[in-house]
Amino acid sequence: MTRPLFTTAVCALAVSLALSAQSQNQNQSQSQNPSGRGGGRGRGTVSMPDGAGKAQVEGYCQGCHQLGNITQSGGFTRDGWDQLISTMIKLPADQKPVVLDYLAKNFPELPRPAAVVIRGRVEVSFKEWDLPTLGSRPHDPFAAPDGTIWYTGMFANKIGRIDPKTGAIKEYPLPTPQSGPHGLTMDKDGNIWFTANQHGYIGRLDPKTGDVKEYKLPDAARDPHTPLFDSHGMLWFSVQGSNMVGRLDPNTGDVQVVTYPQPRSNPYGMVFTSKGVPVVCEFGGNRISAIDPETMAIKEWTLPNPDSRPRRIAITSDDAIWYSDYARGVLGRLDMTTGAVKEWPSPSGPNSQPYGITAVHDVIWYAETAVRPNTFVRFDPKTEKFQTWLIPGGGGVVRNVSVTKEGNIAIAESGVNKVGLVEVGK
């Protein structure tokens, strides 16, 4: 069923253009924005080129974001714009050619790093599902113990569940409009907990009833991102925009937050050590931090390159922290005991923008998100060898991943409105 034209088109193009801003052209925006954050909802007042289609694009887009997301995008071919927009909105037949011609002429695809495919002995297969709500922008996946895959529909304002066995998809609308569900996880009772990125709360969804309970964060704690339960049932979360990390006691609803010692640290991805210590990467700087579970004191490790921007992290059985360096196209390893750091260039090069990352049986898997299509990368720390695959559906910026109990990997393909499952051969 087609949604109202204006609202649908606005949000659809907001998604596509915000995602395209996280492209090869990101390096320019990073020089203007030292935190390395990209793909936001606005980059200042800009003027669009004159020509047929300008009015339509401005009318459809500006209701949801500033036009800088277009002018600073990496661009697409006409077919590329068509394919991307089709995952967001069914444009009216008389408007579609005008919009596509305008975008393709004025914002053509800029040079990007080439996807490097490295063959090896490991075999993988991909399953992918198109989401029922156009323009959903799935941000994070969560692989549940029962085999289902959950996801946050960030722009659709929904939480979704996929049954990989049947392909059935069920979505749960959130009661608060424009909550911006970002990260998600599950408690021991099967409830889904998520961060409401745009409304400053932590939500709990009961899948049996669809009911949502909201835990409001302190006013200063805006932009909650990654949630994760510790072994005691305490929910920890990063608060990127407000430069904080926090914890929530589900039994009492009590919330505590602490502020990072350095401004614009932008705490983002999180893991736990074998001793239950939360570890967070600081996307706004070249640092990894550990949070004392009792006092919430923050201890930081500074990475050797000042240009490093670790965006997500993984952990292996030796408690080594592995980070995807989004700004430099590097895979890194931090030994928190000694402070030693070792890095490896990502296969597709310094502009490949590594992002979603995890460890499976002490092997590292992550996505390169600046190449089209995104690549999925395997790195064996024992041999220090890479193997890579093209993501069939395109990836569209794989921002986060989640491991199933079988050792397969769920991925959210944000810009192409898909959720995928990478099945790893045994």
Secondary structure, DSSP 8 states (H G I E B T S, - for coil): ----HHHHHHHHHHHHHHHHTSSTTHHHHHHH-TT---S-S--S------STTHHHHHHHHTTTS-THHHHTS----HHHHHHHHHTT----TTTHHHHHHHHHHHS-------------S--EEEEEEE-SSTT--EEEEEE-TTS-EEEEETTTTEEEEE-TTT--EEEEE-SSTT--EEEEEE-TTS-EEEEETTTTEEEEE-TTT--EEEEE--TT---EEEEEE-TTS-EEEEETTTTEEEEE-TTT--EEEEE-SSTT--EEEEEE-TT--EEEEETTTTEEEEE-TTT--EEEEE-SSTT--EEEEEE-TT--EEEEETTTTEEEEE-TTT--EEEEE-TT-TTS-EEEEEEETTEEEEEE-SSSS-EEEEEETTTTEEEEEE-TT--S-EEEEEE-TTS-EEEEEGGGTEEEEEEE--
